Each structure stands twice: as C-alpha cells, then as structure tokens.
Amino acid sequence: MVATRNIEAGTFVLREQPLLVACMDARFDASVSLAGMKAPRRETLSNLYNSARGIPGMTELHGIVATNAVGIALPPDGEDHLAVCEFASRVNHSCIPNARYYWDYDNFAVGLVATKHIRAGTEITITYIDPFLPHLDREAHLLSNYGFTCDCLACQKDSPTYRLSETVRMTVNNLLPDADGEGDEDLVRWGGTTKAFVQRILNMLEVEGLQGERAEVIVRFAEFEQRLGNKERAQRMARWALRELAKIEVEDASPDWAAMREIIQG
Ligand SMILES: C[S@@+](CC[C@H](N)C(=O)[O-])C[C@H]1O[C@@H](n2cnc3c(N)ncnc32)[C@H](O)[C@@H]1O
C-alpha cells in the first residue's frame, strides 16, 4: 500500500469492516471453513495473498487467513481475535513502520493510522512483530511466521546505522517493564520511572523511527508503577498514556484505555 499524497502523523488513513473475524486459533487451524460466506465476499477473500502456498497440509483458505490476519483485541477484556480485510490486510511489514492498526469496536472496523509523516509515494507499513527484539530474533520470527526476510534499514547488516539500531532496540527492550511483570526487580534497580526516564526511552524510539510504540511504552510504565504501589506516579503515567493513545487510536480501541482509566480512578 503506497501513500498517494502526503499524510500527517496521527491521520487515520483507512477504516474498513473486515471480511472475516475469527478467534486467534483460526490462524493455526486448518479446518477453517467458508461454508456460510456469500460468493462476492468469498471471492474477495480468495484473491488475497497466500504466503503459505505449498506448505503441506495447509489449505488455500487457511493460508490466506494465516497470511492476512490482523490481530484485534475484542472488549471487554481484550481477548485475542483476528480480522481479515480486503485492503488493510495488504499492508506490508517494516521494522521501521510508519503506521499501525487499531480496532474500532464502535464501527466494528480495522483502522490504520499514520504514526509519522508519510510522504506521497512512500510505502505505508506496519510492524508484524515486536520491534524491540534484536535483528536475529526478528528475522527468525518473520521467517517462521510469515515466510519472508525483511530488508528494511534496521535489518541491513552493512548499513551504517545497523549497530546503532541494534543498540537502541536492545536498550529499550532491557529498560521496558514486561507486560506480565517479569523482570520488574531489574528495572527497580535501574532507578524507577520518572517522567524524564521514560522520555529518554521515547527519544530513543524517535531516533529509531518507532514513534508508533510510544503509547505502549508509557502504558507499560503506568502498569509497572501500579504494581509497585506508587499511586501518584502510576496516575501521572496513565494520564500521559491516554494522551498518547488518543493520537493513534479512536477511544476505547484497545483494553489499554480501560486499564489506564482504572489506574487514574485509583
Ligand atoms: C498480509 S500480506 C501483505 C500484503 C501482500 N504483500 C500482498 O501483496 O497482498 C503478508 C505477506 O506479504 C509479504 N511481505 C510483507 N511484508 C514484507 C516485507 N517487508 N518484505 C517482503 N515480503 C513482505 C510476505 O509474503 C507476507 O507473508
């Protein structure tokens, strides 16, 4: 998907109702059936790209669903589902993405928002994987799950910025609290999370072109402070996280909104 005009950061590029919504297991389940789907929709679905063609035991439909699945978190508790869309599913991956998906539950639609300024003629990309992983892990993940090797600037070993990119991503990865609370002790030892500390991580994201991950980073720190029982800090982080979320999602697009409001309400 290529931008046909300049797109400002924060612009909602696309909003589209999916052709199909299923539980996440369907990505791994070859028995997916389209028995009830009407002809035009089935045809549109069949025309989507299948990167799994030729894999033994994989039906064409299963391959299409696995290739084009967009992860969505359905409320109220963010249960993992997948959506397959005619247009949104066609967005390619980059480890330096310029857009990200969000789930617009009110309109039951997958949305795409620009996370940085995109010039006309530039490809619109999202990241399919955790971008904070080092290159070798990203490469293995993309190859085994999506069947391709990324050649963005962050993946080119001979690019002058490769080592810097690796250092930045691994540093962010180390400093970030895990979503499940693992490794909190290490972070406490690093000195806790003042706003300046988090801002330095956000600056690193900016250098690396990972602006789209800002909200997620702040959400993680709000939850971390909440786990530590630092109520005021957690509330400050949560308010900040909500401001960032508002830049990249419609309200309540992800369970993060409710989690941040809960922290603010104490
Ligand atoms: C959801 S589809 C993306 C749209 C697809 N390129 C198309 O033409 O419809 C995912 C597949 O696109 C290809 N792809 C996505 N990003 C890529 C990249 N950065 N480099 C090479 N292939 C990529 C891979 O084959 C991947 O399995």
The ligand as a MOL file (V3000), in Angstrom:
LIG
                    3D

  0  0  0     0  0            999 V3000
M  V30 BEGIN CTAB
M  V30 COUNTS 27 29 0 0 0
M  V30 BEGIN ATOM
M  V30 1 C -0.5260 -9.5390 4.9030 0
M  V30 2 S 0.4020 -9.9180 3.4860 0 CHG=1
M  V30 3 C 0.8590 -8.3310 2.9840 0
M  V30 4 C 0.3260 -7.9780 1.6530 0
M  V30 5 C 0.9440 -8.7130 0.4920 0
M  V30 6 N 2.3090 -8.2330 0.2350 0
M  V30 7 C 0.0830 -8.5300 -0.7580 0
M  V30 8 O 0.6340 -8.2570 -1.7980 0
M  V30 9 O -1.1340 -8.6700 -0.6390 0 CHG=-1
M  V30 10 C 1.8130 -10.5890 4.2540 0
M  V30 11 C 2.8100 -11.1350 3.2760 0
M  V30 12 O 3.3740 -10.0910 2.4870 0
M  V30 13 C 4.7660 -10.3110 2.2970 0
M  V30 14 N 5.5160 -9.2350 2.9670 0
M  V30 15 C 5.0500 -8.3750 3.8890 0
M  V30 16 N 5.9990 -7.5110 4.2670 0
M  V30 17 C 7.1070 -7.8280 3.5550 0
M  V30 18 C 8.4400 -7.3160 3.5220 0
M  V30 19 N 8.8150 -6.2860 4.2730 0
M  V30 20 N 9.3260 -7.9040 2.6820 0
M  V30 21 C 8.9630 -8.9640 1.9050 0
M  V30 22 N 7.7180 -9.5080 1.9120 0
M  V30 23 C 6.8020 -8.9460 2.7210 0
M  V30 24 C 5.0850 -11.6510 2.9360 0
M  V30 25 O 4.9800 -12.6560 1.9720 0
M  V30 26 C 3.9820 -11.7890 3.9690 0
M  V30 27 O 3.7190 -13.1250 4.3150 0
M  V30 END ATOM
M  V30 BEGIN BOND
M  V30 1 1 1 2
M  V30 2 1 2 3
M  V30 3 1 2 10
M  V30 4 1 3 4
M  V30 5 1 4 5
M  V30 6 1 5 6
M  V30 7 1 5 7
M  V30 8 2 7 8
M  V30 9 1 7 9
M  V30 10 1 10 11
M  V30 11 1 11 12
M  V30 12 1 11 26
M  V30 13 1 12 13
M  V30 14 1 13 14
M  V30 15 1 13 24
M  V30 16 1 14 15
M  V30 17 1 14 23
M  V30 18 2 15 16
M  V30 19 1 16 17
M  V30 20 1 17 18
M  V30 21 2 17 23
M  V30 22 1 18 19
M  V30 23 2 18 20
M  V30 24 1 20 21
M  V30 25 2 21 22
M  V30 26 1 22 23
M  V30 27 1 24 25
M  V30 28 1 24 26
M  V30 29 1 26 27
M  V30 END BOND
M  V30 END CTAB
M  END
